[in-house]
């Protein structure tokens, strides 16, 4: 039984870009121009496209001469998790200790630590 390709009719360009930045995209290409078995030109290309968060997760490095000490890079290195209620990305520390700042969801640990009124 062959698998058939399916297409999500609701997918938009924004969904594709979000997916690429979330998962990352790496392109490796080796191009060689040869005449009579003699290589005249050789080009090696490696390109990576990812969000700061994805790059930090997989340990991708900035090219030499650029600085990785930006606020966005530091923010990307913080471990994040999806909120169970609103599905927004929140740091694990904040989600467990206080709850979600977006929707107000509170974890069981935060409820246990919260003094009763």
Jmol script that loads the backbone (N, CA, C; Angstrom):
load data "model"
ATOM      1  N   UNK A   1       0.843  -1.163   0.000  1.00  0.00           N
ATOM      2  CA  UNK A   1       0.000   0.000   0.000  1.00  0.00           C
ATOM      3  C   UNK A   1       0.899   1.241   0.000  1.00  0.00           C
ATOM      4  N   UNK A   2       0.747   2.086  -0.975  1.00  0.00           N
ATOM      5  CA  UNK A   2       1.560   3.292  -1.085  1.00  0.00           C
ATOM      6  C   UNK A   2       0.948   4.419  -0.254  1.00  0.00           C
ATOM      7  N   UNK A   3       1.810   5.233   0.316  1.00  0.00           N
ATOM      8  CA  UNK A   3       1.346   6.391   1.070  1.00  0.00           C
ATOM      9  C   UNK A   3       1.043   7.529   0.107  1.00  0.00           C
ATOM     10  N   UNK A   4      -0.057   8.190   0.341  1.00  0.00           N
ATOM     11  CA  UNK A   4      -0.420   9.316  -0.503  1.00  0.00           C
ATOM     12  C   UNK A   4      -0.076  10.615   0.200  1.00  0.00           C
ATOM     13  N   UNK A   5       0.405  11.577  -0.562  1.00  0.00           N
ATOM     14  CA  UNK A   5       0.729  12.886  -0.006  1.00  0.00           C
ATOM     15  C   UNK A   5      -0.559  13.624   0.307  1.00  0.00           C
ATOM     16  N   UNK A   6      -0.585  14.292   1.433  1.00  0.00           N
ATOM     17  CA  UNK A   6      -1.746  15.098   1.797  1.00  0.00           C
ATOM     18  C   UNK A   6      -1.323  16.553   1.879  1.00  0.00           C
ATOM     19  N   UNK A   7      -2.265  17.425   1.685  1.00  0.00           N
ATOM     20  CA  UNK A   7      -1.974  18.853   1.723  1.00  0.00           C
ATOM     21  C   UNK A   7      -2.977  19.536   2.620  1.00  0.00           C
ATOM     22  N   UNK A   8      -2.465  20.348   3.523  1.00  0.00           N
ATOM     23  CA  UNK A   8      -3.324  21.111   4.410  1.00  0.00           C
ATOM     24  C   UNK A   8      -3.797  22.351   3.655  1.00  0.00           C
ATOM     25  N   UNK A   9      -5.066  22.442   3.397  1.00  0.00           N
ATOM     26  CA  UNK A   9      -5.609  23.555   2.623  1.00  0.00           C
ATOM     27  C   UNK A   9      -5.516  24.876   3.370  1.00  0.00           C
ATOM     28  N   UNK A  10      -5.419  24.842   4.701  1.00  0.00           N
ATOM     29  CA  UNK A  10      -5.388  26.063   5.483  1.00  0.00           C
ATOM     30  C   UNK A  10      -3.967  26.606   5.663  1.00  0.00           C
ATOM     31  N   UNK A  11      -2.947  25.920   5.140  1.00  0.00           N
ATOM     32  CA  UNK A  11      -1.568  26.355   5.302  1.00  0.00           C
ATOM     33  C   UNK A  11      -1.301  27.639   4.535  1.00  0.00           C
ATOM     34  N   UNK A  12      -0.586  28.549   5.170  1.00  0.00           N
ATOM     35  CA  UNK A  12      -0.247  29.818   4.534  1.00  0.00           C
ATOM     36  C   UNK A  12       1.270  29.981   4.523  1.00  0.00           C
ATOM     37  N   UNK A  13       1.731  31.029   3.884  1.00  0.00           N
ATOM     38  CA  UNK A  13       3.155  31.316   3.850  1.00  0.00           C
ATOM     39  C   UNK A  13       3.687  31.536   5.263  1.00  0.00           C
ATOM     40  N   UNK A  14       2.899  32.183   6.101  1.00  0.00           N
ATOM     41  CA  UNK A  14       3.309  32.408   7.492  1.00  0.00           C
ATOM     42  C   UNK A  14       3.503  31.081   8.225  1.00  0.00           C
ATOM     43  N   UNK A  15       2.652  30.097   7.951  1.00  0.00           N
ATOM     44  CA  UNK A  15       2.798  28.775   8.565  1.00  0.00           C
ATOM     45  C   UNK A  15       4.090  28.103   8.121  1.00  0.00           C
ATOM     46  N   UNK A  16       4.429  28.235   6.842  1.00  0.00           N
ATOM     47  CA  UNK A  16       5.647  27.631   6.307  1.00  0.00           C
ATOM     48  C   UNK A  16       6.877  28.280   6.935  1.00  0.00           C
ATOM     49  N   UNK A  17       6.887  29.601   7.008  1.00  0.00           N
ATOM     50  CA  UNK A  17       8.022  30.318   7.602  1.00  0.00           C
ATOM     51  C   UNK A  17       8.152  29.963   9.084  1.00  0.00           C
ATOM     52  N   UNK A  18       7.025  29.913   9.794  1.00  0.00           N
ATOM     53  CA  UNK A  18       7.044  29.548  11.208  1.00  0.00           C
ATOM     54  C   UNK A  18       7.622  28.150  11.391  1.00  0.00           C
ATOM     55  N   UNK A  19       7.244  27.229  10.541  1.00  0.00           N
ATOM     56  CA  UNK A  19       7.743  25.853  10.631  1.00  0.00           C
ATOM     57  C   UNK A  19       9.239  25.775  10.343  1.00  0.00           C
ATOM     58  N   UNK A  20       9.692  26.508   9.330  1.00  0.00           N
ATOM     59  CA  UNK A  20      11.115  26.508   8.987  1.00  0.00           C
ATOM     60  C   UNK A  20      11.937  27.089  10.131  1.00  0.00           C
ATOM     61  N   UNK A  21      11.471  28.212  10.698  1.00  0.00           N
ATOM     62  CA  UNK A  21      12.208  28.818  11.800  1.00  0.00           C
ATOM     63  C   UNK A  21      12.170  27.942  13.044  1.00  0.00           C
ATOM     64  N   UNK A  22      11.054  27.230  13.248  1.00  0.00           N
ATOM     65  CA  UNK A  22      10.927  26.361  14.418  1.00  0.00           C
ATOM     66  C   UNK A  22      11.829  25.137  14.304  1.00  0.00           C
ATOM     67  N   UNK A  23      11.859  24.511  13.156  1.00  0.00           N
ATOM     68  CA  UNK A  23      12.634  23.280  12.961  1.00  0.00           C
ATOM     69  C   UNK A  23      14.035  23.550  12.435  1.00  0.00           C
ATOM     70  N   UNK A  24      14.204  24.621  11.682  1.00  0.00           N
ATOM     71  CA  UNK A  24      15.491  24.934  11.077  1.00  0.00           C
ATOM     72  C   UNK A  24      15.614  24.312   9.694  1.00  0.00           C
ATOM     73  N   UNK A  25      16.482  24.893   8.895  1.00  0.00           N
ATOM     74  CA  UNK A  25      16.708  24.424   7.533  1.00  0.00           C
ATOM     75  C   UNK A  25      18.199  24.556   7.244  1.00  0.00           C
ATOM     76  N   UNK A  26      18.829  23.478   6.801  1.00  0.00           N
ATOM     77  CA  UNK A  26      20.249  23.502   6.463  1.00  0.00           C
ATOM     78  C   UNK A  26      20.397  23.062   5.019  1.00  0.00           C
ATOM     79  N   UNK A  27      21.170  23.829   4.270  1.00  0.00           N
ATOM     80  CA  UNK A  27      21.426  23.507   2.868  1.00  0.00           C
ATOM     81  C   UNK A  27      22.924  23.297   2.700  1.00  0.00           C
ATOM     82  N   UNK A  28      23.318  22.125   2.232  1.00  0.00           N
ATOM     83  CA  UNK A  28      24.708  21.818   1.911  1.00  0.00           C
ATOM     84  C   UNK A  28      24.792  21.589   0.411  1.00  0.00           C
ATOM     85  N   UNK A  29      25.737  22.251  -0.230  1.00  0.00           N
ATOM     86  CA  UNK A  29      25.884  22.070  -1.671  1.00  0.00           C
ATOM     87  C   UNK A  29      27.368  22.061  -2.020  1.00  0.00           C
ATOM     88  N   UNK A  30      27.753  21.124  -2.847  1.00  0.00           N
ATOM     89  CA  UNK A  30      29.100  21.067  -3.398  1.00  0.00           C
ATOM     90  C   UNK A  30      28.968  21.178  -4.910  1.00  0.00           C
ATOM     91  N   UNK A  31      29.575  22.201  -5.464  1.00  0.00           N
ATOM     92  CA  UNK A  31      29.497  22.432  -6.913  1.00  0.00           C
ATOM     93  C   UNK A  31      30.912  22.354  -7.478  1.00  0.00           C
ATOM     94  N   UNK A  32      31.079  21.575  -8.514  1.00  0.00           N
ATOM     95  CA  UNK A  32      32.393  21.444  -9.141  1.00  0.00           C
ATOM     96  C   UNK A  32      32.247  21.597 -10.653  1.00  0.00           C
ATOM     97  N   UNK A  33      33.117  22.408 -11.231  1.00  0.00           N
ATOM     98  CA  UNK A  33      33.156  22.572 -12.681  1.00  0.00           C
ATOM     99  C   UNK A  33      34.426  21.893 -13.171  1.00  0.00           C
ATOM    100  N   UNK A  34      34.256  20.895 -14.036  1.00  0.00           N
ATOM    101  CA  UNK A  34      35.399  20.124 -14.536  1.00  0.00           C
ATOM    102  C   UNK A  34      35.411  20.113 -16.048  1.00  0.00           C
ATOM    103  N   UNK A  35      36.602  20.113 -16.597  1.00  0.00           N
ATOM    104  CA  UNK A  35      36.775  19.963 -18.038  1.00  0.00           C
ATOM    105  C   UNK A  35      37.800  18.851 -18.236  1.00  0.00           C
ATOM    106  N   UNK A  36      37.413  17.832 -18.974  1.00  0.00           N
ATOM    107  CA  UNK A  36      38.273  16.679 -19.266  1.00  0.00           C
ATOM    108  C   UNK A  36      38.825  16.064 -17.983  1.00  0.00           C
ATOM    109  N   UNK A  37      37.995  15.984 -16.957  1.00  0.00           N
ATOM    110  CA  UNK A  37      38.391  15.349 -15.706  1.00  0.00           C
ATOM    111  C   UNK A  37      39.238  16.215 -14.787  1.00  0.00           C
ATOM    112  N   UNK A  38      39.473  17.479 -15.170  1.00  0.00           N
ATOM    113  CA  UNK A  38      40.265  18.391 -14.345  1.00  0.00           C
ATOM    114  C   UNK A  38      39.315  19.400 -13.720  1.00  0.00           C
ATOM    115  N   UNK A  39      39.320  19.425 -12.388  1.00  0.00           N
ATOM    116  CA  UNK A  39      38.419  20.354 -11.700  1.00  0.00           C
ATOM    117  C   UNK A  39      38.974  21.771 -11.807  1.00  0.00           C
ATOM    118  N   UNK A  40      38.174  22.660 -12.419  1.00  0.00           N
ATOM    119  CA  UNK A  40      38.602  24.038 -12.594  1.00  0.00           C
ATOM    120  C   UNK A  40      38.082  24.944 -11.473  1.00  0.00           C
ATOM    121  N   UNK A  41      36.907  24.589 -10.980  1.00  0.00           N
ATOM    122  CA  UNK A  41      36.271  25.436  -9.974  1.00  0.00           C
ATOM    123  C   UNK A  41      35.509  24.562  -8.996  1.00  0.00           C
ATOM    124  N   UNK A  42      35.699  24.823  -7.735  1.00  0.00           N
ATOM    125  CA  UNK A  42      34.967  24.084  -6.714  1.00  0.00           C
ATOM    126  C   UNK A  42      34.375  25.042  -5.694  1.00  0.00           C
ATOM    127  N   UNK A  43      33.108  24.881  -5.405  1.00  0.00           N
ATOM    128  CA  UNK A  43      32.408  25.744  -4.448  1.00  0.00           C
ATOM    129  C   UNK A  43      31.686  24.856  -3.446  1.00  0.00           C
ATOM    130  N   UNK A  44      31.884  25.162  -2.174  1.00  0.00           N
ATOM    131  CA  UNK A  44      31.159  24.455  -1.118  1.00  0.00           C
ATOM    132  C   UNK A  44      30.313  25.483  -0.373  1.00  0.00           C
ATOM    133  N   UNK A  45      29.046  25.200  -0.288  1.00  0.00           N
ATOM    134  CA  UNK A  45      28.107  26.122   0.344  1.00  0.00           C
ATOM    135  C   UNK A  45      27.408  25.418   1.496  1.00  0.00           C
ATOM    136  N   UNK A  46      27.348  26.103   2.621  1.00  0.00           N
ATOM    137  CA  UNK A  46      26.556  25.606   3.752  1.00  0.00           C
ATOM    138  C   UNK A  46      25.776  26.788   4.293  1.00  0.00           C
ATOM    139  N   UNK A  47      24.480  26.678   4.257  1.00  0.00           N
ATOM    140  CA  UNK A  47      23.612  27.747   4.744  1.00  0.00           C
ATOM    141  C   UNK A  47      22.639  27.164   5.756  1.00  0.00           C
ATOM    142  N   UNK A  48      22.422  27.900   6.824  1.00  0.00           N
ATOM    143  CA  UNK A  48      21.477  27.469   7.858  1.00  0.00           C
ATOM    144  C   UNK A  48      20.488  28.599   8.102  1.00  0.00           C
ATOM    145  N   UNK A  49      19.226  28.244   8.174  1.00  0.00           N
ATOM    146  CA  UNK A  49      18.169  29.205   8.460  1.00  0.00           C
ATOM    147  C   UNK A  49      17.376  28.660   9.639  1.00  0.00           C
ATOM    148  N   UNK A  50      17.392  29.403  10.735  1.00  0.00           N
ATOM    149  CA  UNK A  50      16.677  28.965  11.936  1.00  0.00           C
ATOM    150  C   UNK A  50      16.467  30.164  12.848  1.00  0.00           C
ATOM    151  N   UNK A  51      15.529  30.023  13.757  1.00  0.00           N
ATOM    152  CA  UNK A  51      15.340  31.066  14.753  1.00  0.00           C
ATOM    153  C   UNK A  51      16.485  30.995  15.752  1.00  0.00           C
ATOM    154  N   UNK A  52      16.674  32.051  16.545  1.00  0.00           N
ATOM    155  CA  UNK A  52      17.710  32.028  17.573  1.00  0.00           C
ATOM    156  C   UNK A  52      17.491  30.859  18.526  1.00  0.00           C
ATOM    157  N   UNK A  53      16.232  30.605  18.861  1.00  0.00           N
ATOM    158  CA  UNK A  53      15.913  29.529  19.805  1.00  0.00           C
ATOM    159  C   UNK A  53      16.331  28.171  19.250  1.00  0.00           C
ATOM    160  N   UNK A  54      16.020  27.912  17.989  1.00  0.00           N
ATOM    161  CA  UNK A  54      16.388  26.644  17.358  1.00  0.00           C
ATOM    162  C   UNK A  54      17.911  26.538  17.227  1.00  0.00           C
ATOM    163  N   UNK A  55      18.567  27.626  16.845  1.00  0.00           N
ATOM    164  CA  UNK A  55      20.023  27.618  16.707  1.00  0.00           C
ATOM    165  C   UNK A  55      20.684  27.320  18.042  1.00  0.00           C
ATOM    166  N   UNK A  56      20.183  27.919  19.117  1.00  0.00           N
ATOM    167  CA  UNK A  56      20.745  27.673  20.447  1.00  0.00           C
ATOM    168  C   UNK A  56      20.506  26.234  20.871  1.00  0.00           C
ATOM    169  N   UNK A  57      19.337  25.714  20.546  1.00  0.00           N
ATOM    170  CA  UNK A  57      18.985  24.340  20.923  1.00  0.00           C
ATOM    171  C   UNK A  57      19.931  23.324  20.284  1.00  0.00           C
ATOM    172  N   UNK A  58      20.302  23.544  19.021  1.00  0.00           N
ATOM    173  CA  UNK A  58      21.147  22.593  18.312  1.00  0.00           C
ATOM    174  C   UNK A  58      22.620  22.988  18.312  1.00  0.00           C
ATOM    175  N   UNK A  59      22.968  24.070  19.001  1.00  0.00           N
ATOM    176  CA  UNK A  59      24.370  24.459  19.130  1.00  0.00           C
ATOM    177  C   UNK A  59      24.971  25.046  17.881  1.00  0.00           C
ATOM    178  N   UNK A  60      24.161  25.636  17.014  1.00  0.00           N
ATOM    179  CA  UNK A  60      24.715  26.283  15.826  1.00  0.00           C
ATOM    180  C   UNK A  60      25.515  27.502  16.262  1.00  0.00           C
ATOM    181  N   UNK A  61      26.606  27.771  15.585  1.00  0.00           N
ATOM    182  CA  UNK A  61      27.469  28.887  15.927  1.00  0.00           C
ATOM    183  C   UNK A  61      27.320  30.003  14.909  1.00  0.00           C
ATOM    184  N   UNK A  62      27.573  31.229  15.386  1.00  0.00           N
ATOM    185  CA  UNK A  62      27.600  32.364  14.479  1.00  0.00           C
ATOM    186  C   UNK A  62      28.874  32.296  13.652  1.00  0.00           C
ATOM    187  N   UNK A  63      28.856  32.852  12.431  1.00  0.00           N
ATOM    188  CA  UNK A  63      30.088  32.905  11.642  1.00  0.00           C
ATOM    189  C   UNK A  63      31.142  33.736  12.371  1.00  0.00           C
ATOM    190  N   UNK A  64      32.416  33.494  12.071  1.00  0.00           N
ATOM    191  CA  UNK A  64      33.468  34.255  12.729  1.00  0.00           C
ATOM    192  C   UNK A  64      33.325  35.730  12.390  1.00  0.00           C
ATOM    193  N   UNK A  65      33.628  36.559  13.378  1.00  0.00           N
ATOM    194  CA  UNK A  65      33.515  37.999  13.174  1.00  0.00           C
ATOM    195  C   UNK A  65      32.189  38.573  13.616  1.00  0.00           C
ATOM    196  N   UNK A  66      31.235  37.723  13.978  1.00  0.00           N
ATOM    197  CA  UNK A  66      29.957  38.224  14.478  1.00  0.00           C
ATOM    198  C   UNK A  66      29.869  37.933  15.962  1.00  0.00           C
ATOM    199  N   UNK A  67      29.017  38.645  16.632  1.00  0.00           N
ATOM    200  CA  UNK A  67      28.897  38.495  18.077  1.00  0.00           C
ATOM    201  C   UNK A  67      27.646  37.712  18.426  1.00  0.00           C
ATOM    202  N   UNK A  68      27.800  36.698  19.262  1.00  0.00           N
ATOM    203  CA  UNK A  68      26.652  35.906  19.725  1.00  0.00           C
ATOM    204  C   UNK A  68      26.134  36.445  21.047  1.00  0.00           C
ATOM    205  N   UNK A  69      26.711  37.535  21.520  1.00  0.00           N
ATOM    206  CA  UNK A  69      26.312  38.082  22.812  1.00  0.00           C
ATOM    207  C   UNK A  69      25.198  39.119  22.647  1.00  0.00           C
ATOM    208  N   UNK A  70      24.171  38.792  21.938  1.00  0.00           N
ATOM    209  CA  UNK A  70      23.040  39.700  21.778  1.00  0.00           C
ATOM    210  C   UNK A  70      21.939  39.303  22.749  1.00  0.00           C
ATOM    211  N   UNK A  71      21.034  40.224  22.996  1.00  0.00           N
ATOM    212  CA  UNK A  71      19.921  39.946  23.910  1.00  0.00           C
ATOM    213  C   UNK A  71      19.052  38.807  23.377  1.00  0.00           C
ATOM    214  N   UNK A  72      18.840  38.779  22.066  1.00  0.00           N
ATOM    215  CA  UNK A  72      18.014  37.720  21.474  1.00  0.00           C
ATOM    216  C   UNK A  72      18.667  36.352  21.652  1.00  0.00           C
ATOM    217  N   UNK A  73      19.993  36.277  21.520  1.00  0.00           N
ATOM    218  CA  UNK A  73      20.698  35.004  21.686  1.00  0.00           C
ATOM    219  C   UNK A  73      20.619  34.539  23.136  1.00  0.00           C
ATOM    220  N   UNK A  74      20.807  35.466  24.070  1.00  0.00           N
ATOM    221  CA  UNK A  74      20.708  35.121  25.490  1.00  0.00           C
ATOM    222  C   UNK A  74      19.301  34.629  25.822  1.00  0.00           C
ATOM    223  N   UNK A  75      18.288  35.294  25.278  1.00  0.00           N
ATOM    224  CA  UNK A  75      16.890  34.896  25.507  1.00  0.00           C
ATOM    225  C   UNK A  75      16.616  33.526  24.910  1.00  0.00           C
ATOM    226  N   UNK A  76      17.228  33.238  23.763  1.00  0.00           N
ATOM    227  CA  UNK A  76      16.996  31.962  23.089  1.00  0.00           C
ATOM    228  C   UNK A  76      17.595  30.793  23.853  1.00  0.00           C
ATOM    229  N   UNK A  77      18.611  31.038  24.668  1.00  0.00           N
ATOM    230  CA  UNK A  77      19.255  29.951  25.395  1.00  0.00           C
ATOM    231  C   UNK A  77      18.494  29.556  26.657  1.00  0.00           C
ATOM    232  N   UNK A  78      17.445  30.300  27.002  1.00  0.00           N
ATOM    233  CA  UNK A  78      16.613  29.951  28.146  1.00  0.00           C
ATOM    234  C   UNK A  78      15.683  28.817  27.732  1.00  0.00           C
ATOM    235  N   UNK A  79      15.631  27.750  28.518  1.00  0.00           N
ATOM    236  CA  UNK A  79      14.765  26.605  28.203  1.00  0.00           C
ATOM    237  C   UNK A  79      13.306  27.045  28.248  1.00  0.00           C
ATOM    238  N   UNK A  80      12.562  26.686  27.207  1.00  0.00           N
ATOM    239  CA  UNK A  80      11.162  27.092  27.121  1.00  0.00           C
ATOM    240  C   UNK A  80      10.267  25.883  26.894  1.00  0.00           C
ATOM    241  N   UNK A  81       9.021  26.053  27.275  1.00  0.00           N
ATOM    242  CA  UNK A  81       8.017  24.990  27.170  1.00  0.00           C
ATOM    243  C   UNK A  81       6.707  25.634  26.737  1.00  0.00           C
ATOM    244  N   UNK A  82       5.841  24.867  26.092  1.00  0.00           N
ATOM    245  CA  UNK A  82       4.528  25.382  25.718  1.00  0.00           C
ATOM    246  C   UNK A  82       3.588  25.326  26.912  1.00  0.00           C
ATOM    247  N   UNK A  83       2.827  26.399  27.116  1.00  0.00           N
ATOM    248  CA  UNK A  83       1.826  26.424  28.187  1.00  0.00           C
ATOM    249  C   UNK A  83       0.735  25.409  27.853  1.00  0.00           C
ATOM    250  N   UNK A  84       0.298  24.595  28.822  1.00  0.00           N
ATOM    251  CA  UNK A  84      -0.728  23.595  28.539  1.00  0.00           C
ATOM    252  C   UNK A  84      -2.092  24.198  28.194  1.00  0.00           C
ATOM    253  N   UNK A  85      -2.316  25.439  28.599  1.00  0.00           N
ATOM    254  CA  UNK A  85      -3.623  26.043  28.349  1.00  0.00           C
ATOM    255  C   UNK A  85      -3.657  26.868  27.063  1.00  0.00           C
ATOM    256  N   UNK A  86      -2.698  27.787  26.884  1.00  0.00           N
ATOM    257  CA  UNK A  86      -2.745  28.682  25.715  1.00  0.00           C
ATOM    258  C   UNK A  86      -1.722  28.319  24.637  1.00  0.00           C
ATOM    259  N   UNK A  87      -0.817  27.383  24.911  1.00  0.00           N
ATOM    260  CA  UNK A  87       0.188  26.888  23.969  1.00  0.00           C
ATOM    261  C   UNK A  87       1.234  27.937  23.572  1.00  0.00           C
ATOM    262  N   UNK A  88       1.395  29.010  24.364  1.00  0.00           N
ATOM    263  CA  UNK A  88       2.446  30.000  24.112  1.00  0.00           C
ATOM    264  C   UNK A  88       3.747  29.510  24.730  1.00  0.00           C
ATOM    265  N   UNK A  89       4.884  29.940  24.158  1.00  0.00           N
ATOM    266  CA  UNK A  89       6.204  29.549  24.659  1.00  0.00           C
ATOM    267  C   UNK A  89       6.565  30.409  25.865  1.00  0.00           C
ATOM    268  N   UNK A  90       6.868  29.753  26.988  1.00  0.00           N
ATOM    269  CA  UNK A  90       7.220  30.422  28.232  1.00  0.00           C
ATOM    270  C   UNK A  90       8.431  29.689  28.813  1.00  0.00           C
ATOM    271  N   UNK A  91       9.305  30.417  29.505  1.00  0.00           N
ATOM    272  CA  UNK A  91      10.457  29.752  30.106  1.00  0.00           C
ATOM    273  C   UNK A  91       9.972  28.711  31.113  1.00  0.00           C
ATOM    274  N   UNK A  92      10.684  27.590  31.160  1.00  0.00           N
ATOM    275  CA  UNK A  92      10.291  26.490  32.043  1.00  0.00           C
ATOM    276  C   UNK A  92      10.275  26.950  33.495  1.00  0.00           C
ATOM    277  N   UNK A  93      11.291  27.725  33.881  1.00  0.00           N
ATOM    278  CA  UNK A  93      11.382  28.213  35.255  1.00  0.00           C
ATOM    279  C   UNK A  93      10.142  29.019  35.635  1.00  0.00           C
ATOM    280  N   UNK A  94       9.757  29.950  34.771  1.00  0.00           N
ATOM    281  CA  UNK A  94       8.588  30.792  35.053  1.00  0.00           C
ATOM    282  C   UNK A  94       7.303  29.980  35.027  1.00  0.00           C
ATOM    283  N   UNK A  95       7.180  29.078  34.081  1.00  0.00           N
ATOM    284  CA  UNK A  95       5.961  28.275  33.953  1.00  0.00           C
ATOM    285  C   UNK A  95       5.743  27.403  35.187  1.00  0.00           C
ATOM    286  N   UNK A  96       6.806  26.801  35.710  1.00  0.00           N
ATOM    287  CA  UNK A  96       6.681  25.920  36.865  1.00  0.00           C
ATOM    288  C   UNK A  96       6.531  26.707  38.167  1.00  0.00           C
ATOM    289  N   UNK A  97       7.317  27.769  38.308  1.00  0.00           N
ATOM    290  CA  UNK A  97       7.322  28.467  39.602  1.00  0.00           C
ATOM    291  C   UNK A  97       6.165  29.442  39.786  1.00  0.00           C
ATOM    292  N   UNK A  98       5.758  30.153  38.733  1.00  0.00           N
ATOM    293  CA  UNK A  98       4.681  31.139  38.896  1.00  0.00           C
ATOM    294  C   UNK A  98       3.475  30.880  38.018  1.00  0.00           C
ATOM    295  N   UNK A  99       3.686  30.364  36.821  1.00  0.00           N
ATOM    296  CA  UNK A  99       2.581  30.116  35.901  1.00  0.00           C
ATOM    297  C   UNK A  99       2.778  30.867  34.597  1.00  0.00           C
ATOM    298  N   UNK A 100       1.777  30.822  33.748  1.00  0.00           N
ATOM    299  CA  UNK A 100       1.845  31.447  32.430  1.00  0.00           C
ATOM    300  C   UNK A 100       1.473  32.930  32.522  1.00  0.00           C
ATOM    301  N   UNK A 101       2.349  33.816  32.039  1.00  0.00           N
ATOM    302  CA  UNK A 101       2.021  35.238  32.068  1.00  0.00           C
ATOM    303  C   UNK A 101       0.982  35.626  31.011  1.00  0.00           C
ATOM    304  N   UNK A 102       0.773  34.771  30.019  1.00  0.00           N
ATOM    305  CA  UNK A 102      -0.155  35.083  28.935  1.00  0.00           C
ATOM    306  C   UNK A 102      -1.610  34.822  29.323  1.00  0.00           C
ATOM    307  N   UNK A 103      -1.868  33.644  29.865  1.00  0.00           N
ATOM    308  CA  UNK A 103      -3.270  33.266  30.119  1.00  0.00           C
ATOM    309  C   UNK A 103      -3.605  33.127  31.603  1.00  0.00           C
ATOM    310  N   UNK A 104      -2.582  33.139  32.466  1.00  0.00           N
ATOM    311  CA  UNK A 104      -2.838  33.032  33.894  1.00  0.00           C
ATOM    312  C   UNK A 104      -2.856  31.611  34.428  1.00  0.00           C
ATOM    313  N   UNK A 105      -2.567  30.618  33.589  1.00  0.00           N
ATOM    314  CA  UNK A 105      -2.526  29.223  34.051  1.00  0.00           C
ATOM    315  C   UNK A 105      -1.476  29.103  35.145  1.00  0.00           C
ATOM    316  N   UNK A 106      -1.774  28.343  36.201  1.00  0.00           N
ATOM    317  CA  UNK A 106      -0.851  28.170  37.322  1.00  0.00           C
ATOM    318  C   UNK A 106      -0.550  26.679  37.487  1.00  0.00           C
ATOM    319  N   UNK A 107       0.722  26.360  37.622  1.00  0.00           N
ATOM    320  CA  UNK A 107       1.129  24.961  37.778  1.00  0.00           C
ATOM    321  C   UNK A 107       0.784  24.464  39.177  1.00  0.00           C
ATOM    322  N   UNK A 108       0.778  23.155  39.342  1.00  0.00           N
ATOM    323  CA  UNK A 108       0.474  22.560  40.650  1.00  0.00           C
ATOM    324  C   UNK A 108       1.534  22.963  41.674  1.00  0.00           C
ATOM    325  N   UNK A 109       2.795  23.057  41.253  1.00  0.00           N
ATOM    326  CA  UNK A 109       3.860  23.460  42.162  1.00  0.00           C
ATOM    327  C   UNK A 109       3.651  24.902  42.630  1.00  0.00           C
ATOM    328  N   UNK A 110       3.270  25.796  41.700  1.00  0.00           N
ATOM    329  CA  UNK A 110       3.039  27.194  42.071  1.00  0.00           C
ATOM    330  C   UNK A 110       1.849  27.314  43.005  1.00  0.00           C
ATOM    331  N   UNK A 111       0.814  26.493  42.790  1.00  0.00           N
ATOM    332  CA  UNK A 111      -0.357  26.499  43.674  1.00  0.00           C
ATOM    333  C   UNK A 111       0.030  26.040  45.079  1.00  0.00           C
ATOM    334  N   UNK A 112       0.909  25.051  45.151  1.00  0.00           N
ATOM    335  CA  UNK A 112       1.331  24.532  46.455  1.00  0.00           C
ATOM    336  C   UNK A 112       2.196  25.553  47.201  1.00  0.00           C
ATOM    337  N   UNK A 113       2.999  26.337  46.447  1.00  0.00           N
ATOM    338  CA  UNK A 113       3.868  27.328  47.072  1.00  0.00           C
ATOM    339  C   UNK A 113       3.128  28.613  47.441  1.00  0.00           C
ATOM    340  N   UNK A 114       2.000  28.854  46.796  1.00  0.00           N
ATOM    341  CA  UNK A 114       1.253  30.087  47.010  1.00  0.00           C
ATOM    342  C   UNK A 114       0.567  30.045  48.383  1.00  0.00           C
ATOM    343  N   UNK A 115       0.775  31.079  49.202  1.00  0.00           N
ATOM    344  CA  UNK A 115       0.124  31.090  50.518  1.00  0.00           C
ATOM    345  C   UNK A 115      -1.384  31.260  50.371  1.00  0.00           C
ATOM    346  N   UNK A 116      -2.127  30.575  51.215  1.00  0.00           N
ATOM    347  CA  UNK A 116      -3.590  30.651  51.160  1.00  0.00           C
ATOM    348  C   UNK A 116      -4.055  31.961  51.773  1.00  0.00           C
ATOM    349  N   UNK A 117      -5.069  32.526  51.159  1.00  0.00           N
ATOM    350  CA  UNK A 117      -5.611  33.821  51.616  1.00  0.00           C
ATOM    351  C   UNK A 117      -6.883  33.616  52.397  1.00  0.00           C
TER     352      UNK A 117
END
end "model"
wireframe off; spacefill off
backbone 0.3
color backbone group
